[in-house]
Amino acid sequence: MKKKLARELRKVATEMPVIMRHSNEVHLVKGSEMIANGVYDVPNPRAGEPLQPERIKVIPEMSYKQPVPVQIAINHTRKLKKLHKQMGYMGLHAYVDAIIKHAASSETPLETSAHLQR
């Protein structure tokens, strides 16, 4: 990607509204914390194998992986670069139009600029 185009895409991306998306992160939680929160058994990671139970008891000394829901801001620069590579300028226009429509429907204040109106 040409430096001038990459610079222009970064400039456009900084003027776009922040949009959050839902995701999950995996955190390690000690068994003692889980027991304190009222969780006494967890799904068995080996549950599909013969003679393995579906759930196992929580051991206070062990750590367990637990999914935690988080909200992450969409990286507009990365999306714009990817769309330009795949679809050219038509992809960029479609993405910018979709972001403007989303911002208008979610009542997020949106400042239009010369870059977004092209």
N, CA, C and O atoms as CSV, one atom per row, in Angstrom:
chain,resi,resn,atom,element,x,y,z
A,1,MET,N,N,0.857,-1.173,0.000
A,1,MET,CA,C,0.000,0.000,0.000
A,1,MET,C,C,0.902,1.234,0.000
A,1,MET,O,O,1.887,1.295,0.735
A,2,LYS,N,N,0.559,2.194,-0.815
A,2,LYS,CA,C,1.327,3.430,-0.915
A,2,LYS,C,C,1.217,4.229,0.379
A,2,LYS,O,O,0.183,4.229,1.046
A,3,LYS,N,N,2.316,4.912,0.718
A,3,LYS,CA,C,2.339,5.678,1.966
A,3,LYS,C,C,1.277,6.776,1.976
A,3,LYS,O,O,0.643,7.022,3.002
A,4,LYS,N,N,1.087,7.430,0.840
A,4,LYS,CA,C,0.117,8.524,0.781
A,4,LYS,C,C,-1.295,8.002,1.036
A,4,LYS,O,O,-2.064,8.621,1.772
A,5,LEU,N,N,-1.637,6.865,0.431
A,5,LEU,CA,C,-2.957,6.270,0.641
A,5,LEU,C,C,-3.122,5.817,2.086
A,5,LEU,O,O,-4.174,6.037,2.686
A,6,ALA,N,N,-2.090,5.185,2.653
A,6,ALA,CA,C,-2.170,4.734,4.048
A,6,ALA,C,C,-2.361,5.920,4.985
A,6,ALA,O,O,-3.137,5.840,5.937
A,7,ARG,N,N,-1.665,7.013,4.723
A,7,ARG,CA,C,-1.795,8.222,5.541
A,7,ARG,C,C,-3.215,8.775,5.434
A,7,ARG,O,O,-3.800,9.185,6.436
A,8,GLU,N,N,-3.765,8.786,4.230
A,8,GLU,CA,C,-5.114,9.293,4.012
A,8,GLU,C,C,-6.150,8.409,4.709
A,8,GLU,O,O,-7.108,8.916,5.293
A,9,LEU,N,N,-5.961,7.099,4.650
A,9,LEU,CA,C,-6.892,6.186,5.332
A,9,LEU,C,C,-6.841,6.381,6.845
A,9,LEU,O,O,-7.879,6.361,7.506
A,10,ARG,N,N,-5.632,6.570,7.402
A,10,ARG,CA,C,-5.516,6.826,8.845
A,10,ARG,C,C,-6.236,8.115,9.222
A,10,ARG,O,O,-6.885,8.192,10.266
A,11,LYS,N,N,-6.116,9.126,8.364
A,11,LYS,CA,C,-6.758,10.414,8.631
A,11,LYS,C,C,-8.277,10.263,8.631
A,11,LYS,O,O,-8.959,10.800,9.504
A,12,VAL,N,N,-8.802,9.534,7.654
A,12,VAL,CA,C,-10.243,9.287,7.588
A,12,VAL,C,C,-10.695,8.498,8.819
A,12,VAL,O,O,-11.731,8.804,9.408
A,13,ALA,N,N,-9.927,7.496,9.200
A,13,ALA,CA,C,-10.295,6.641,10.338
A,13,ALA,C,C,-10.340,7.428,11.643
A,13,ALA,O,O,-11.191,7.161,12.492
A,14,THR,N,N,-9.446,8.388,11.816
A,14,THR,CA,C,-9.456,9.166,13.060
A,14,THR,C,C,-10.682,10.060,13.157
A,14,THR,O,O,-11.073,10.451,14.257
A,15,GLU,N,N,-11.299,10.392,12.017
A,15,GLU,CA,C,-12.480,11.249,12.033
A,15,GLU,C,C,-13.783,10.457,12.153
A,15,GLU,O,O,-14.859,11.046,12.253
A,16,MET,N,N,-13.690,9.134,12.142
A,16,MET,CA,C,-14.889,8.308,12.266
A,16,MET,C,C,-15.259,8.158,13.741
A,16,MET,O,O,-14.391,8.237,14.611
A,17,PRO,N,N,-16.544,7.942,14.024
A,17,PRO,CA,C,-16.961,7.779,15.418
A,17,PRO,C,C,-16.462,6.455,15.997
A,17,PRO,O,O,-16.237,5.485,15.273
A,18,VAL,N,N,-16.297,6.442,17.299
A,18,VAL,CA,C,-15.888,5.217,17.981
A,18,VAL,C,C,-17.103,4.302,18.076
A,18,VAL,O,O,-18.160,4.693,18.572
A,19,ILE,N,N,-16.928,3.080,17.591
A,19,ILE,CA,C,-18.005,2.089,17.641
A,19,ILE,C,C,-17.470,0.872,18.380
A,19,ILE,O,O,-16.403,0.352,18.055
A,20,MET,N,N,-18.220,0.429,19.371
A,20,MET,CA,C,-17.794,-0.701,20.187
A,20,MET,C,C,-18.434,-1.986,19.672
A,20,MET,O,O,-19.560,-1.985,19.175
A,21,ARG,N,N,-17.683,-3.090,19.806
A,21,ARG,CA,C,-18.214,-4.413,19.460
A,21,ARG,C,C,-18.027,-5.326,20.663
A,21,ARG,O,O,-17.140,-5.113,21.489
A,22,HIS,N,N,-18.867,-6.336,20.747
A,22,HIS,CA,C,-18.799,-7.296,21.851
A,22,HIS,C,C,-17.809,-8.402,21.519
A,22,HIS,O,O,-17.734,-8.866,20.381
A,23,SER,N,N,-17.055,-8.815,22.521
A,23,SER,CA,C,-16.097,-9.902,22.351
A,23,SER,C,C,-15.947,-10.610,23.689
A,23,SER,O,O,-16.495,-10.163,24.697
A,24,ASN,N,N,-15.212,-11.705,23.701
A,24,ASN,CA,C,-14.922,-12.429,24.936
A,24,ASN,C,C,-13.421,-12.569,25.098
A,24,ASN,O,O,-12.709,-12.867,24.139
A,25,GLU,N,N,-12.946,-12.352,26.311
A,25,GLU,CA,C,-11.559,-12.603,26.665
A,25,GLU,C,C,-11.539,-13.758,27.650
A,25,GLU,O,O,-12.507,-13.979,28.378
A,26,VAL,N,N,-10.454,-14.481,27.671
A,26,VAL,CA,C,-10.315,-15.588,28.613
A,26,VAL,C,C,-9.417,-15.125,29.760
A,26,VAL,O,O,-8.282,-14.704,29.537
A,27,HIS,N,N,-9.928,-15.205,30.975
A,27,HIS,CA,C,-9.168,-14.841,32.165
A,27,HIS,C,C,-8.929,-16.096,32.994
A,27,HIS,O,O,-9.766,-16.998,33.029
A,28,LEU,N,N,-7.787,-16.144,33.654
A,28,LEU,CA,C,-7.526,-17.237,34.594
A,28,LEU,C,C,-8.050,-16.835,35.967
A,28,LEU,O,O,-7.718,-15.771,36.490
A,29,VAL,N,N,-8.872,-17.705,36.535
A,29,VAL,CA,C,-9.472,-17.437,37.844
A,29,VAL,C,C,-9.100,-18.583,38.766
A,29,VAL,O,O,-9.199,-19.751,38.391
A,30,LYS,N,N,-8.671,-18.241,39.973
A,30,LYS,CA,C,-8.318,-19.271,40.946
A,30,LYS,C,C,-9.575,-19.994,41.416
A,30,LYS,O,O,-10.654,-19.409,41.504
A,31,GLY,N,N,-9.411,-21.254,41.711
A,31,GLY,CA,C,-10.527,-22.060,42.192
A,31,GLY,C,C,-11.114,-21.512,43.476
A,31,GLY,O,O,-12.328,-21.567,43.676
A,32,SER,N,N,-10.263,-20.980,44.356
A,32,SER,CA,C,-10.762,-20.422,45.622
A,32,SER,C,C,-11.676,-19.219,45.366
A,32,SER,O,O,-12.657,-19.030,46.085
A,33,GLU,N,N,-11.365,-18.400,44.345
A,33,GLU,CA,C,-12.232,-17.263,44.006
A,33,GLU,C,C,-13.564,-17.758,43.454
A,33,GLU,O,O,-14.618,-17.193,43.746
A,34,MET,N,N,-13.503,-18.819,42.654
A,34,MET,CA,C,-14.734,-19.357,42.087
A,34,MET,C,C,-15.632,-19.917,43.180
A,34,MET,O,O,-16.846,-19.713,43.155
A,35,ILE,N,N,-15.045,-20.617,44.131
A,35,ILE,CA,C,-15.819,-21.173,45.247
A,35,ILE,C,C,-16.431,-20.044,46.066
A,35,ILE,O,O,-17.573,-20.146,46.513
A,36,ALA,N,N,-15.660,-18.950,46.265
A,36,ALA,CA,C,-16.173,-17.808,47.018
A,36,ALA,C,C,-17.360,-17.156,46.298
A,36,ALA,O,O,-18.232,-16.567,46.937
A,37,ASN,N,N,-17.386,-17.265,44.970
A,37,ASN,CA,C,-18.488,-16.699,44.185
A,37,ASN,C,C,-19.626,-17.692,43.957
A,37,ASN,O,O,-20.574,-17.386,43.235
A,38,GLY,N,N,-19.543,-18.862,44.557
A,38,GLY,CA,C,-20.629,-19.826,44.480
A,38,GLY,C,C,-20.540,-20.801,43.314
A,38,GLY,O,O,-21.527,-21.470,43.009
A,39,VAL,N,N,-19.390,-20.904,42.651
A,39,VAL,CA,C,-19.213,-21.856,41.551
A,39,VAL,C,C,-18.454,-23.058,42.101
A,39,VAL,O,O,-17.304,-22.926,42.518
A,40,TYR,N,N,-19.094,-24.237,42.104
A,40,TYR,CA,C,-18.482,-25.405,42.708
A,40,TYR,C,C,-18.071,-26.479,41.696
A,40,TYR,O,O,-17.317,-27.391,42.035
A,41,ASP,N,N,-18.562,-26.376,40.455
A,41,ASP,CA,C,-18.127,-27.304,39.424
A,41,ASP,C,C,-18.047,-26.575,38.082
A,41,ASP,O,O,-18.725,-25.571,37.863
A,42,VAL,N,N,-17.210,-27.097,37.198
A,42,VAL,CA,C,-16.974,-26.483,35.889
A,42,VAL,C,C,-17.074,-27.573,34.824
A,42,VAL,O,O,-16.955,-28.757,35.137
A,43,PRO,N,N,-17.295,-27.175,33.546
A,43,PRO,CA,C,-17.310,-28.180,32.486
A,43,PRO,C,C,-15.949,-28.876,32.377
A,43,PRO,O,O,-14.905,-28.234,32.481
A,44,ASN,N,N,-15.974,-30.171,32.171
A,44,ASN,CA,C,-14.749,-30.949,32.040
A,44,ASN,C,C,-14.182,-30.750,30.632
A,44,ASN,O,O,-14.885,-30.998,29.653
A,45,PRO,N,N,-12.914,-30.305,30.509
A,45,PRO,CA,C,-12.334,-30.125,29.176
A,45,PRO,C,C,-12.171,-31.441,28.416
A,45,PRO,O,O,-12.048,-31.431,27.192
A,46,ARG,N,N,-12.167,-32.569,29.124
A,46,ARG,CA,C,-12.018,-33.890,28.487
A,46,ARG,C,C,-13.348,-34.625,28.422
A,46,ARG,O,O,-13.361,-35.856,28.387
A,47,ALA,N,N,-14.457,-33.916,28.406
A,47,ALA,CA,C,-15.791,-34.512,28.527
A,47,ALA,C,C,-16.155,-35.461,27.389
A,47,ALA,O,O,-16.990,-36.339,27.607
A,48,GLY,N,N,-15.598,-35.346,26.215
A,48,GLY,CA,C,-15.966,-36.212,25.107
A,48,GLY,C,C,-15.317,-37.581,25.147
A,48,GLY,O,O,-15.721,-38.473,24.401
A,49,GLU,N,N,-14.326,-37.767,25.993
A,49,GLU,CA,C,-13.592,-39.034,26.054
A,49,GLU,C,C,-14.357,-40.066,26.885
A,49,GLU,O,O,-15.191,-39.703,27.714
A,50,PRO,N,N,-14.069,-41.360,26.660
A,50,PRO,CA,C,-14.755,-42.399,27.434
A,50,PRO,C,C,-14.463,-42.286,28.934
A,50,PRO,O,O,-13.354,-41.943,29.342
A,51,LEU,N,N,-15.459,-42.576,29.720
A,51,LEU,CA,C,-15.376,-42.594,31.191
A,51,LEU,C,C,-15.022,-41.243,31.805
A,51,LEU,O,O,-14.497,-41.193,32.918
A,52,GLN,N,N,-15.297,-40.159,31.106
A,52,GLN,CA,C,-15.037,-38.819,31.641
A,52,GLN,C,C,-16.372,-38.149,31.966
A,52,GLN,O,O,-17.275,-38.145,31.129
A,53,PRO,N,N,-16.511,-37.585,33.162
A,53,PRO,CA,C,-17.767,-36.905,33.515
A,53,PRO,C,C,-17.913,-35.584,32.755
A,53,PRO,O,O,-16.930,-35.022,32.271
A,54,GLU,N,N,-19.149,-35.102,32.659
A,54,GLU,CA,C,-19.419,-33.834,31.974
A,54,GLU,C,C,-18.867,-32.641,32.761
A,54,GLU,O,O,-18.379,-31.676,32.173
A,55,ARG,N,N,-18.945,-32.713,34.077
A,55,ARG,CA,C,-18.473,-31.603,34.922
A,55,ARG,C,C,-17.530,-32.155,35.987
A,55,ARG,O,O,-17.623,-33.319,36.378
A,56,ILE,N,N,-16.619,-31.295,36.449
A,56,ILE,CA,C,-15.682,-31.688,37.505
A,56,ILE,C,C,-15.754,-30.674,38.641
A,56,ILE,O,O,-16.130,-29.520,38.438
A,57,LYS,N,N,-15.388,-31.123,39.835
A,57,LYS,CA,C,-15.397,-30.241,41.007
A,57,LYS,C,C,-14.254,-29.240,40.917
A,57,LYS,O,O,-13.184,-29.552,40.395
A,58,VAL,N,N,-14.489,-28.037,41.429
A,58,VAL,CA,C,-13.472,-26.987,41.453
A,58,VAL,C,C,-12.497,-27.272,42.587
A,58,VAL,O,O,-12.910,-27.516,43.721
A,59,ILE,N,N,-11.209,-27.241,42.282
A,59,ILE,CA,C,-10.160,-27.434,43.287
A,59,ILE,C,C,-9.608,-26.049,43.629
A,59,ILE,O,O,-9.185,-25.327,42.727
A,60,PRO,N,N,-9.600,-25.658,44.912
A,60,PRO,CA,C,-9.204,-24.296,45.282
A,60,PRO,C,C,-7.794,-23.896,44.825
A,60,PRO,O,O,-7.560,-22.719,44.551
A,61,GLU,N,N,-6.859,-24.836,44.738
A,61,GLU,CA,C,-5.471,-24.495,44.405
A,61,GLU,C,C,-5.229,-24.330,42.905
A,61,GLU,O,O,-4.187,-23.810,42.507
A,62,MET,N,N,-6.165,-24.758,42.076
A,62,MET,CA,C,-5.974,-24.699,40.629
A,62,MET,C,C,-6.544,-23.407,40.048
A,62,MET,O,O,-7.359,-22.730,40.674
A,63,SER,N,N,-6.093,-23.082,38.832
A,63,SER,CA,C,-6.647,-21.950,38.093
A,63,SER,C,C,-7.455,-22.478,36.926
A,63,SER,O,O,-7.112,-23.500,36.333
A,64,TYR,N,N,-8.536,-21.775,36.597
A,64,TYR,CA,C,-9.441,-22.199,35.534
A,64,TYR,C,C,-9.633,-21.051,34.546
A,64,TYR,O,O,-9.642,-19.879,34.921
A,65,LYS,N,N,-9.786,-21.419,33.270
A,65,LYS,CA,C,-10.061,-20.425,32.235
A,65,LYS,C,C,-11.538,-20.092,32.276
A,65,LYS,O,O,-12.394,-20.976,32.302
A,66,GLN,N,N,-11.821,-18.789,32.282
A,66,GLN,CA,C,-13.203,-18.352,32.346
A,66,GLN,C,C,-13.414,-17.229,31.326
A,66,GLN,O,O,-12.691,-16.234,31.363
A,67,PRO,N,N,-14.403,-17.367,30.403
A,67,PRO,CA,C,-14.650,-16.294,29.438
A,67,PRO,C,C,-15.288,-15.085,30.118
A,67,PRO,O,O,-16.182,-15.218,30.954
A,68,VAL,N,N,-14.807,-13.911,29.742
A,68,VAL,CA,C,-15.324,-12.672,30.302
A,68,VAL,C,C,-15.751,-11.772,29.140
A,68,VAL,O,O,-14.937,-11.487,28.262
A,69,PRO,N,N,-17.013,-11.316,29.114
A,69,PRO,CA,C,-17.445,-10.435,28.028
A,69,PRO,C,C,-16.803,-9.054,28.160
A,69,PRO,O,O,-16.737,-8.492,29.253
A,70,VAL,N,N,-16.330,-8.516,27.034
A,70,VAL,CA,C,-15.716,-7.186,26.994
A,70,VAL,C,C,-16.218,-6.449,25.759
A,70,VAL,O,O,-16.754,-7.055,24.830
A,71,GLN,N,N,-16.036,-5.139,25.765
A,71,GLN,CA,C,-16.350,-4.333,24.591
A,71,GLN,C,C,-15.049,-3.751,24.064
A,71,GLN,O,O,-14.244,-3.206,24.820
A,72,ILE,N,N,-14.853,-3.875,22.745
A,72,ILE,CA,C,-13.630,-3.423,22.101
A,72,ILE,C,C,-14.004,-2.430,21.010
A,72,ILE,O,O,-14.972,-2.634,20.277
A,73,ALA,N,N,-13.233,-1.356,20.906
A,73,ALA,CA,C,-13.466,-0.373,19.845
A,73,ALA,C,C,-13.018,-0.950,18.508
A,73,ALA,O,O,-11.967,-1.585,18.419
A,74,ILE,N,N,-13.814,-0.728,17.475
A,74,ILE,CA,C,-13.467,-1.193,16.132
A,74,ILE,C,C,-12.290,-0.377,15.621
A,74,ILE,O,O,-12.272,0.846,15.756
A,75,ASN,N,N,-11.308,-1.053,15.034
A,75,ASN,CA,C,-10.147,-0.395,14.455
A,75,ASN,C,C,-10.490,-0.026,13.007
A,75,ASN,O,O,-10.372,-0.852,12.102
A,76,HIS,N,N,-10.917,1.229,12.801
A,76,HIS,CA,C,-11.332,1.667,11.475
A,76,HIS,C,C,-10.178,1.638,10.475
A,76,HIS,O,O,-10.387,1.314,9.306
A,77,THR,N,N,-8.966,1.969,10.914
A,77,THR,CA,C,-7.814,1.969,10.001
A,77,THR,C,C,-7.597,0.586,9.422
A,77,THR,O,O,-7.428,0.439,8.211
A,78,ARG,N,N,-7.600,-0.416,10.262
A,78,ARG,CA,C,-7.390,-1.786,9.805
A,78,ARG,C,C,-8.501,-2.213,8.837
A,78,ARG,O,O,-8.230,-2.835,7.809
A,79,LYS,N,N,-9.755,-1.873,9.175
A,79,LYS,CA,C,-10.871,-2.241,8.307
A,79,LYS,C,C,-10.764,-1.554,6.945
A,79,LYS,O,O,-10.994,-2.178,5.909
A,80,LEU,N,N,-10.413,-0.269,6.954
A,80,LEU,CA,C,-10.315,0.464,5.698
A,80,LEU,C,C,-9.207,-0.110,4.814
A,80,LEU,O,O,-9.397,-0.262,3.607
A,81,LYS,N,N,-8.063,-0.426,5.399
A,81,LYS,CA,C,-6.961,-1.003,4.621
A,81,LYS,C,C,-7.369,-2.346,4.025
A,81,LYS,O,O,-7.096,-2.627,2.858
A,82,LYS,N,N,-8.020,-3.163,4.830
A,82,LYS,CA,C,-8.445,-4.488,4.366
A,82,LYS,C,C,-9.463,-4.373,3.231
A,82,LYS,O,O,-9.371,-5.082,2.229
A,83,LEU,N,N,-10.438,-3.471,3.401
A,83,LEU,CA,C,-11.448,-3.295,2.363
A,83,LEU,C,C,-10.851,-2.717,1.083
A,83,LEU,O,O,-11.259,-3.101,-0.013
A,84,HIS,N,N,-9.895,-1.803,1.206
A,84,HIS,CA,C,-9.260,-1.247,0.015
A,84,HIS,C,C,-8.509,-2.332,-0.737
A,84,HIS,O,O,-8.529,-2.368,-1.968
A,85,LYS,N,N,-7.863,-3.194,-0.018
A,85,LYS,CA,C,-7.120,-4.284,-0.650
A,85,LYS,C,C,-8.064,-5.252,-1.360
A,85,LYS,O,O,-7.754,-5.734,-2.450
A,86,GLN,N,N,-9.228,-5.543,-0.740
A,86,GLN,CA,C,-10.166,-6.511,-1.300
A,86,GLN,C,C,-11.038,-5.926,-2.403
A,86,GLN,O,O,-11.240,-6.561,-3.438
A,87,MET,N,N,-11.562,-4.708,-2.187
A,87,MET,CA,C,-12.599,-4.179,-3.075
A,87,MET,C,C,-12.275,-2.832,-3.704
A,87,MET,O,O,-13.055,-2.329,-4.512
A,88,GLY,N,N,-11.141,-2.240,-3.351
A,88,GLY,CA,C,-10.795,-0.934,-3.903
A,88,GLY,C,C,-11.606,0.175,-3.257
A,88,GLY,O,O,-12.054,0.060,-2.116
A,89,TYR,N,N,-11.787,1.257,-4.017
A,89,TYR,CA,C,-12.471,2.424,-3.469
A,89,TYR,C,C,-13.956,2.178,-3.225
A,89,TYR,O,O,-14.559,2.840,-2.380
A,90,MET,N,N,-14.553,1.238,-3.952
A,90,MET,CA,C,-15.964,0.925,-3.720
A,90,MET,C,C,-16.158,0.363,-2.306
A,90,MET,O,O,-17.148,0.682,-1.647
A,91,GLY,N,N,-15.233,-0.461,-1.844
A,91,GLY,CA,C,-15.304,-0.996,-0.490
A,91,GLY,C,C,-15.173,0.089,0.559
A,91,GLY,O,O,-15.845,0.051,1.589
A,92,LEU,N,N,-14.303,1.064,0.295
A,92,LEU,CA,C,-14.127,2.173,1.238
A,92,LEU,C,C,-15.412,2.985,1.345
A,92,LEU,O,O,-15.854,3.318,2.445
A,93,HIS,N,N,-16.006,3.300,0.200
A,93,HIS,CA,C,-17.245,4.085,0.217
A,93,HIS,C,C,-18.363,3.326,0.930
A,93,HIS,O,O,-19.121,3.914,1.701
A,94,ALA,N,N,-18.465,2.039,0.676
A,94,ALA,CA,C,-19.512,1.244,1.325
A,94,ALA,C,C,-19.319,1.231,2.843
A,94,ALA,O,O,-20.288,1.360,3.591
A,95,TYR,N,N,-18.070,1.076,3.301
A,95,TYR,CA,C,-17.789,1.034,4.741
A,95,TYR,C,C,-18.105,2.382,5.387
A,95,TYR,O,O,-18.749,2.433,6.436
A,96,VAL,N,N,-17.660,3.458,4.772
A,96,VAL,CA,C,-17.908,4.795,5.333
A,96,VAL,C,C,-19.405,5.062,5.379
A,96,VAL,O,O,-19.906,5.590,6.372
A,97,ASP,N,N,-20.126,4.707,4.320
A,97,ASP,CA,C,-21.583,4.901,4.321
A,97,ASP,C,C,-22.248,4.087,5.431
A,97,ASP,O,O,-23.152,4.577,6.106
A,98,ALA,N,N,-21.799,2.845,5.619
A,98,ALA,CA,C,-22.366,2.001,6.672
A,98,ALA,C,C,-22.099,2.590,8.054
A,98,ALA,O,O,-22.975,2.562,8.919
A,99,ILE,N,N,-20.905,3.121,8.267
A,99,ILE,CA,C,-20.568,3.729,9.563
A,99,ILE,C,C,-21.423,4.972,9.800
A,99,ILE,O,O,-21.914,5.188,10.908
A,100,ILE,N,N,-21.601,5.786,8.763
A,100,ILE,CA,C,-22.422,6.990,8.911
A,100,ILE,C,C,-23.866,6.612,9.237
A,100,ILE,O,O,-24.484,7.231,10.103
A,101,LYS,N,N,-24.414,5.597,8.551
A,101,LYS,CA,C,-25.783,5.151,8.837
A,101,LYS,C,C,-25.893,4.603,10.255
A,101,LYS,O,O,-26.869,4.874,10.954
A,102,HIS,N,N,-24.882,3.825,10.685
A,102,HIS,CA,C,-24.896,3.262,12.038
A,102,HIS,C,C,-24.861,4.377,13.076
A,102,HIS,O,O,-25.600,4.341,14.060
A,103,ALA,N,N,-24.008,5.356,12.855
A,103,ALA,CA,C,-23.882,6.463,13.806
A,103,ALA,C,C,-25.173,7.265,13.863
A,103,ALA,O,O,-25.581,7.714,14.934
A,104,ALA,N,N,-25.818,7.446,12.717
A,104,ALA,CA,C,-27.074,8.195,12.688
A,104,ALA,C,C,-28.187,7.435,13.400
A,104,ALA,O,O,-29.021,8.040,14.074
A,105,SER,N,N,-28.203,6.111,13.252
A,105,SER,CA,C,-29.265,5.329,13.879
A,105,SER,C,C,-29.060,5.150,15.375
A,105,SER,O,O,-30.029,4.985,16.117
A,106,SER,N,N,-27.804,5.180,15.827
A,106,SER,CA,C,-27.546,4.995,17.251
A,106,SER,C,C,-27.429,6.320,17.989
A,106,SER,O,O,-27.034,6.356,19.155
A,107,GLU,N,N,-27.772,7.407,17.309
A,107,GLU,CA,C,-27.762,8.745,17.895
A,107,GLU,C,C,-26.409,9.129,18.462
A,107,GLU,O,O,-26.333,9.886,19.430
A,108,THR,N,N,-25.336,8.612,17.869
A,108,THR,CA,C,-23.989,9.014,18.241
A,108,THR,C,C,-23.678,10.305,17.506
A,108,THR,O,O,-23.871,10.365,16.291
A,109,PRO,N,N,-23.202,11.346,18.191
A,109,PRO,CA,C,-22.882,12.577,17.462
A,109,PRO,C,C,-21.790,12.315,16.435
A,109,PRO,O,O,-20.755,11.724,16.743
A,110,LEU,N,N,-22.035,12.760,15.223
A,110,LEU,CA,C,-21.106,12.509,14.136
A,110,LEU,C,C,-20.776,13.817,13.451
A,110,LEU,O,O,-21.671,14.521,12.982
A,111,GLU,N,N,-19.494,14.147,13.390
A,111,GLU,CA,C,-19.053,15.331,12.692
A,111,GLU,C,C,-18.597,14.894,11.308
A,111,GLU,O,O,-17.626,14.149,11.175
A,112,THR,N,N,-19.291,15.353,10.285
A,112,THR,CA,C,-18.867,15.016,8.941
A,112,THR,C,C,-17.737,15.939,8.540
A,112,THR,O,O,-17.679,17.095,8.960
A,113,SER,N,N,-16.853,15.422,7.734
A,113,SER,CA,C,-15.725,16.217,7.277
A,113,SER,C,C,-15.581,16.042,5.783
A,113,SER,O,O,-16.302,15.260,5.163
A,114,ALA,N,N,-14.656,16.765,5.217
A,114,ALA,CA,C,-14.422,16.662,3.774
A,114,ALA,C,C,-14.014,15.255,3.380
A,114,ALA,O,O,-14.345,14.802,2.285
A,115,HIS,N,N,-13.288,14.541,4.268
A,115,HIS,CA,C,-12.836,13.190,3.953
A,115,HIS,C,C,-14.001,12.206,3.887
A,115,HIS,O,O,-14.015,11.300,3.053
A,116,LEU,N,N,-14.978,12.397,4.776
A,116,LEU,CA,C,-16.102,11.471,4.803
A,116,LEU,C,C,-17.098,11.752,3.696
A,116,LEU,O,O,-17.868,10.868,3.321
A,117,GLN,N,N,-17.098,12.964,3.167
A,117,GLN,CA,C,-18.070,13.327,2.144
A,117,GLN,C,C,-17.590,12.993,0.735
A,117,GLN,O,O,-18.366,13.108,-0.214
A,118,ARG,N,N,-16.353,12.588,0.575
A,118,ARG,CA,C,-15.831,12.242,-0.761
A,118,ARG,C,C,-16.423,10.976,-1.282
A,118,ARG,O,O,-16.091,10.548,-2.388
